[in-house]
Amino acid sequence: MTGREIRLPETGLVVLVGVSGSGKSHFARRHFKPTQIVSSDFCRGVVSDDENDQSATGDAFDLLHYIVGTRLRRGLLTVVDATNVQTKSRQRLLALAKEHNVLSAAIVLDVPESVAAERNAARPDRADLPAHVLPRQRRELRRGLRSLGREFRRAYVLDGVEEIDAATIVYEKPWNDRRELTGPFDVIGDVHGCRAELEDLLTGLGYEIEHDARGRAVGANHPGGRTAVFVGDLVDRGPDTPGVLRLAMGMVEAGQALCVSGNHEAKLVKALRGRKVRVAHGLAESLEQLAREPEEFRADALRFMDGLISHYVLDGGRLVVAHAGLKEEYHGRASGRVRSFALYGDTTGETDEYGLPVRYPWARDYRGKAMVVYGHTPVPDAEWINNTICLDTGAVFGGRLTALRYPERELFSVPARETWYEPVRPLAAAPSATGGGGQRESDFLHIKDVMGNTGVETRLMGRVTVREENALAALEVMSRFAADPRWLVYLPPTMAPAETSSLPGYLEHPAEALAAYRDKGVPRVVCEEKHMGSRAVAVVCRDASVAAGRFGVDDGTAGALYTRTGRAFFRDPARTDEALARLRAAIGAAGLWDELGTGWLVLDCELLPWSAKAMDLIRVQYAATGAAARASLPMAADLLARAERRGLDLGGLRGHIDRRVANAARFRDAYARYCWDVDADGLGGLGIAPFQVLAGEDRAWATARDHDWHMDVAGRLADADPTGFVRRTGSLVADLAAPDADTAVAEWWEKLTAAGGEGMVVKPLGPFPADAKIQPGIKCRGREYLRIIYGPDYTEPENLERLRGRSLGRKRSLAMREHALGLAALDRLTGREPLWRVHQAVFAVLALESEPVDPRL
């Protein structure tokens, strides 16, 4: 016999209904994946170790409902294998489907009682099933069939064994799921009957408008293959609702556009069907205009509007279009609740001074990955709030008709030809998403964004987890000491040192750094001078207008300079302004604004001298140690010299003390090299050495260009600054296949460190092997600088041998994770993601700094 076709949603709830022995489990195994099936027998076994223990039924169904709810929340097809013959037993399952806004379907396996009894008798675990059970279940099944069609969106009754065995399953994708459409799209805001403005907008976007024999617009094709997407509210208020419908309907029918329903379409459909509605908010104008159209057109328009769905999920789930917006948990779901939210949004139940409902600001709390584009509530200007944007800029009220180009994230608008309809609330009085100081509430990082155990997603290392105790420590620093968070777009990562050297007298040496990259298959490296200063991140805007437009900072400042822990570098804002002015002038003189096509840059730098920021540390930790050693050790050496003159055998103790005296002097000289006087107010004595261009408008230069390019740009900045404030960072490129590479690099490093330099950082140059995890940089510090880190006597043989056992694994892991997070912050910044998403990665870098890693590394 021909099998009956059962059409099921790809995601949703499927409830199998049938008496014991009707073949539900066999049917489920035939048609569904094992992971999709939630069986009451299995759950009973989980909670009691016996699938037939009826005393465990209550706990088993608690577990079953928990599993079903979890799967439905995650958007997974879930098949419930239980008798489900009682209406009451199905109600909780249906409530779960409703709670998670998914479709439900029932499949009834109706077999003769004799067949069920024979099957049960053949099963050892059911051989003693009481005789009254099957008749009772069958009576309950027959009673329940009457209401099945009202309970479920779809209900199928398979009558008899042959029909059950011949049935086939066909899955249907939700109507709102158009993930296969990748665009590019032009999402168009509320048109409200403004046909002329719609034609102006489409023409400006590059569409070629098609006209019928009477000259009416009936379609619009884009030569570049773009697709228009209407956010709804095509109708009401404006002068030509039929003209807008005719154009939109033609575009949708020809595959040139998509359209979701707006609340005005929903209301107009009710009015055209003769249902009682309040004729207000422009509905009268639409009814009057449509009354002048032929009956055939009205029927087509009604059919079109009635068939519009609540929202579309596009581009692999990266774009969602809904008239009034949509919360993340509603994306791709289907229920009355979802449709209501998509059409009307969410309200607080209050009304404003104009008598209009106060909308709940769902976009402020939005944390979804998909971009949500919507309209519904007119705003003076389209504004990004988190990853959402409202495109209703009040064309019918004399504002503008606006479209969003996707994926470019570019806005395009045309002005209204006139004010067609007077708004109840003036456009200028539209609710703003910004708080004090121009910062949007959506920019704020919520505690739940960082305190969960889900981690931060990165391109390089997947999900990077931040422990709660580390997040708490970072929260304390951020909340009390951080610079203006709008500038806090990046924190630099730590770096791991080279493998411990086996060369006599050395703890670190270039040979190990080069070998590490050579072993990973890296062809070339660049060796960069490591200035002994304090790490500084500079965000430099071309002018205050760029700062206000791009970063939302409207206090007249045009950038920031902060430390690697996110604190403002200078307490005096005037010094910061002067430092940024010199950097800004150097960027302009080097021609980088135009060359890089940006009005702002983020630079990774070292600010010199070390003492400018670390004087308290030097005074307390290093100078005190040096002073104590220089005071006590010469006295001890003098006493030993006198004892030796008296003929006492000191067993080499005097030589040891003499070496310690010399080491103490070297220790003092080592840190003193990085300390000099600077002006208390201005920039006299200070210098800044950029070594990487991190980001600019729409481009993360940290990954877009190799490190030799960054060194070239850094050199150009130094050359362009006549004041000497911008310092050069020396560098050397080495081909790791060259036979003299190690010697050349070692000689260059020795020259740097002999002149008082801290050392160097070795960074890889591409192309990189695809299957290797590569450190972003390896630091190789000089012998005398390490004396500051490990103490005056670290070069003594017994100390050096002990230090060779230092463990670098945690430091390397930390460096890789922080680097991945830093790049994630830059990707999100240049991708114009909401500031809280940038801060999520920035905050994680600071949190990881609390991990228990030897700070000397």
SULDAQUI-V999965 format. One record per residue. N is the residue number from 0. RES is the residue in one letter. SS is DSSP state (H for helix, E for strand, L for the rest). Layout:
n = <N	N>
res = <RES	RES>
ss = <SS	SS>
//
This chain:
n = <0	1	2	3	4	5	6	7	8	9	10	11	12	13	14	15	16	17	18	19	20	21	22	23	24	25	26	27	28	29	30	31	32	33	34	35	36	37	38	39	40	41	42	43	44	45	46	47	48	49	50	51	52	53	54	55	56	57	58	59	60	61	62	63	64	65	66	67	68	69	70	71	72	73	74	75	76	77	78	79	80	81	82	83	84	85	86	87	88	89	90	91	92	93	94	95	96	97	98	99	100	101	102	103	104	105	106	107	108	109	110	111	112	113	114	115	116	117	118	119	120	121	122	123	124	125	126	127	128	129	130	131	132	133	134	135	136	137	138	139	140	141	142	143	144	145	146	147	148	149	150	151	152	153	154	155	156	157	158	159	160	161	162	163	164	165	166	167	168	169	170	171	172	173	174	175	176	177	178	179	180	181	182	183	184	185	186	187	188	189	190	191	192	193	194	195	196	197	198	199	200	201	202	203	204	205	206	207	208	209	210	211	212	213	214	215	216	217	218	219	220	221	222	223	224	225	226	227	228	229	230	231	232	233	234	235	236	237	238	239	240	241	242	243	244	245	246	247	248	249	250	251	252	253	254	255	256	257	258	259	260	261	262	263	264	265	266	267	268	269	270	271	272	273	274	275	276	277	278	279	280	281	282	283	284	285	286	287	288	289	290	291	292	293	294	295	296	297	298	299	300	301	302	303	304	305	306	307	308	309	310	311	312	313	314	315	316	317	318	319	320	321	322	323	324	325	326	327	328	329	330	331	332	333	334	335	336	337	338	339	340	341	342	343	344	345	346	347	348	349	350	351	352	353	354	355	356	357	358	359	360	361	362	363	364	365	366	367	368	369	370	371	372	373	374	375	376	377	378	379	380	381	382	383	384	385	386	387	388	389	390	391	392	393	394	395	396	397	398	399	400	401	402	403	404	405	406	407	408	409	410	411	412	413	414	415	416	417	418	419	420	421	422	423	424	425	426	427	428	429	430	431	432	433	434	435	436	437	438	439	440	441	442	443	444	445	446	447	448	449	450	451	452	453	454	455	456	457	458	459	460	461	462	463	464	465	466	467	468	469	470	471	472	473	474	475	476	477	478	479	480	481	482	483	484	485	486	487	488	489	490	491	492	493	494	495	496	497	498	499	500	501	502	503	504	505	506	507	508	509	510	511	512	513	514	515	516	517	518	519	520	521	522	523	524	525	526	527	528	529	530	531	532	533	534	535	536	537	538	539	540	541	542	543	544	545	546	547	548	549	550	551	552	553	554	555	556	557	558	559	560	561	562	563	564	565	566	567	568	569	570	571	572	573	574	575	576	577	578	579	580	581	582	583	584	585	586	587	588	589	590	591	592	593	594	595	596	597	598	599	600	601	602	603	604	605	606	607	608	609	610	611	612	613	614	615	616	617	618	619	620	621	622	623	624	625	626	627	628	629	630	631	632	633	634	635	636	637	638	639	640	641	642	643	644	645	646	647	648	649	650	651	652	653	654	655	656	657	658	659	660	661	662	663	664	665	666	667	668	669	670	671	672	673	674	675	676	677	678	679	680	681	682	683	684	685	686	687	688	689	690	691	692	693	694	695	696	697	698	699	700	701	702	703	704	705	706	707	708	709	710	711	712	713	714	715	716	717	718	719	720	721	722	723	724	725	726	727	728	729	730	731	732	733	734	735	736	737	738	739	740	741	742	743	744	745	746	747	748	749	750	751	752	753	754	755	756	757	758	759	760	761	762	763	764	765	766	767	768	769	770	771	772	773	774	775	776	777	778	779	780	781	782	783	784	785	786	787	788	789	790	791	792	793	794	795	796	797	798	799	800	801	802	803	804	805	806	807	808	809	810	811	812	813	814	815	816	817	818	819	820	821	822	823	824	825	826	827	828	829	830	831	832	833	834	835	836	837	838	839	840	841	842	843	844	845	846	847	848	849	850	851	852	853	854	855	856>
res = <M	T	G	R	E	I	R	L	P	E	T	G	L	V	V	L	V	G	V	S	G	S	G	K	S	H	F	A	R	R	H	F	K	P	T	Q	I	V	S	S	D	F	C	R	G	V	V	S	D	D	E	N	D	Q	S	A	T	G	D	A	F	D	L	L	H	Y	I	V	G	T	R	L	R	R	G	L	L	T	V	V	D	A	T	N	V	Q	T	K	S	R	Q	R	L	L	A	L	A	K	E	H	N	V	L	S	A	A	I	V	L	D	V	P	E	S	V	A	A	E	R	N	A	A	R	P	D	R	A	D	L	P	A	H	V	L	P	R	Q	R	R	E	L	R	R	G	L	R	S	L	G	R	E	F	R	R	A	Y	V	L	D	G	V	E	E	I	D	A	A	T	I	V	Y	E	K	P	W	N	D	R	R	E	L	T	G	P	F	D	V	I	G	D	V	H	G	C	R	A	E	L	E	D	L	L	T	G	L	G	Y	E	I	E	H	D	A	R	G	R	A	V	G	A	N	H	P	G	G	R	T	A	V	F	V	G	D	L	V	D	R	G	P	D	T	P	G	V	L	R	L	A	M	G	M	V	E	A	G	Q	A	L	C	V	S	G	N	H	E	A	K	L	V	K	A	L	R	G	R	K	V	R	V	A	H	G	L	A	E	S	L	E	Q	L	A	R	E	P	E	E	F	R	A	D	A	L	R	F	M	D	G	L	I	S	H	Y	V	L	D	G	G	R	L	V	V	A	H	A	G	L	K	E	E	Y	H	G	R	A	S	G	R	V	R	S	F	A	L	Y	G	D	T	T	G	E	T	D	E	Y	G	L	P	V	R	Y	P	W	A	R	D	Y	R	G	K	A	M	V	V	Y	G	H	T	P	V	P	D	A	E	W	I	N	N	T	I	C	L	D	T	G	A	V	F	G	G	R	L	T	A	L	R	Y	P	E	R	E	L	F	S	V	P	A	R	E	T	W	Y	E	P	V	R	P	L	A	A	A	P	S	A	T	G	G	G	G	Q	R	E	S	D	F	L	H	I	K	D	V	M	G	N	T	G	V	E	T	R	L	M	G	R	V	T	V	R	E	E	N	A	L	A	A	L	E	V	M	S	R	F	A	A	D	P	R	W	L	V	Y	L	P	P	T	M	A	P	A	E	T	S	S	L	P	G	Y	L	E	H	P	A	E	A	L	A	A	Y	R	D	K	G	V	P	R	V	V	C	E	E	K	H	M	G	S	R	A	V	A	V	V	C	R	D	A	S	V	A	A	G	R	F	G	V	D	D	G	T	A	G	A	L	Y	T	R	T	G	R	A	F	F	R	D	P	A	R	T	D	E	A	L	A	R	L	R	A	A	I	G	A	A	G	L	W	D	E	L	G	T	G	W	L	V	L	D	C	E	L	L	P	W	S	A	K	A	M	D	L	I	R	V	Q	Y	A	A	T	G	A	A	A	R	A	S	L	P	M	A	A	D	L	L	A	R	A	E	R	R	G	L	D	L	G	G	L	R	G	H	I	D	R	R	V	A	N	A	A	R	F	R	D	A	Y	A	R	Y	C	W	D	V	D	A	D	G	L	G	G	L	G	I	A	P	F	Q	V	L	A	G	E	D	R	A	W	A	T	A	R	D	H	D	W	H	M	D	V	A	G	R	L	A	D	A	D	P	T	G	F	V	R	R	T	G	S	L	V	A	D	L	A	A	P	D	A	D	T	A	V	A	E	W	W	E	K	L	T	A	A	G	G	E	G	M	V	V	K	P	L	G	P	F	P	A	D	A	K	I	Q	P	G	I	K	C	R	G	R	E	Y	L	R	I	I	Y	G	P	D	Y	T	E	P	E	N	L	E	R	L	R	G	R	S	L	G	R	K	R	S	L	A	M	R	E	H	A	L	G	L	A	A	L	D	R	L	T	G	R	E	P	L	W	R	V	H	Q	A	V	F	A	V	L	A	L	E	S	E	P	V	D	P	R	L>
ss = <L	L	L	L	E	E	E	E	E	L	L	L	E	E	E	E	E	L	L	L	L	L	L	H	H	H	H	H	H	H	H	L	L	H	H	H	E	E	E	H	H	H	H	H	H	H	H	H	L	L	L	L	L	H	H	H	H	H	H	H	H	H	H	H	H	H	H	H	H	H	H	H	H	L	L	L	L	E	E	E	E	L	L	L	L	L	H	H	H	H	H	H	H	H	H	H	H	H	H	L	L	L	L	E	E	E	E	E	E	E	L	L	H	H	H	H	H	H	H	H	H	H	L	H	H	H	L	L	L	L	H	H	H	H	H	H	H	H	H	H	H	H	H	H	H	H	H	H	H	H	H	L	L	E	E	E	E	E	E	L	H	H	H	H	H	H	L	E	E	E	E	E	L	L	L	L	E	E	L	L	L	L	L	L	E	E	E	E	L	L	L	L	L	L	H	H	H	H	H	H	H	H	H	H	L	L	E	E	E	E	E	L	L	L	L	L	E	E	E	E	E	E	L	L	L	L	E	E	E	E	L	L	L	L	L	L	L	L	L	L	H	H	H	H	H	H	H	H	H	H	H	H	H	L	L	L	E	E	E	E	L	L	H	H	H	H	H	H	H	H	H	H	L	L	L	L	L	L	L	L	L	L	H	H	H	H	H	H	H	H	H	L	L	L	H	H	H	H	H	H	H	H	H	H	H	H	L	L	E	L	E	E	E	E	H	H	H	L	E	E	E	E	L	L	L	L	L	H	H	H	L	L	L	L	L	H	H	H	H	H	H	H	H	H	L	L	E	E	E	E	E	L	L	L	L	L	E	E	E	L	L	H	H	H	H	L	L	L	L	L	E	E	E	E	L	L	L	L	L	L	L	L	L	E	E	L	L	E	E	E	L	L	L	L	H	H	H	L	L	E	E	E	E	E	E	E	L	L	L	E	E	E	E	E	E	L	L	L	L	L	L	L	L	L	L	L	H	H	H	L	L	L	L	E	L	H	H	H	L	E	H	H	H	L	L	L	L	H	H	H	H	L	L	L	L	E	E	E	L	L	L	E	E	E	L	L	L	H	H	H	H	H	H	H	H	H	H	H	H	H	H	E	L	L	L	L	L	L	L	L	L	L	L	L	L	E	E	L	L	L	L	L	L	L	L	L	L	L	L	H	H	H	H	H	H	H	H	H	H	L	L	L	L	E	E	E	E	E	E	E	L	L	L	E	E	E	E	E	E	E	E	L	L	H	H	H	H	H	H	H	H	L	L	L	L	L	L	L	E	E	E	E	E	L	L	L	E	E	L	L	L	L	H	H	H	H	H	H	H	H	H	H	H	H	H	H	H	H	H	L	L	H	H	H	H	L	L	L	L	E	E	E	E	E	E	E	E	E	L	L	H	H	H	H	H	H	H	H	H	H	H	H	H	H	H	H	H	H	H	H	H	H	H	H	H	H	H	H	H	H	H	H	H	H	H	L	L	L	L	L	L	L	H	H	H	H	H	H	H	H	H	H	H	H	H	H	H	H	H	H	H	H	L	L	L	L	L	L	L	L	L	L	L	L	L	L	E	E	E	E	E	E	E	E	E	E	L	L	E	L	H	H	H	H	L	L	H	H	H	H	H	H	H	H	H	H	H	H	H	H	L	L	L	L	L	E	L	L	L	L	E	E	E	E	E	L	L	L	L	L	H	H	H	H	H	H	H	H	H	H	H	H	H	H	L	L	L	L	E	E	E	E	E	E	E	L	L	L	L	L	L	L	L	L	L	L	L	E	E	E	E	L	H	H	H	H	H	H	H	H	L	L	L	L	L	L	H	H	H	H	H	H	H	L	L	L	L	L	H	H	H	H	H	H	H	H	H	H	H	H	H	H	H	H	H	H	H	H	H	H	L	L	L	L	H	H	H	H	H	H	H	H	H	H	H	H	H	H	L	L	L	L	L	L	L	L	L>
//
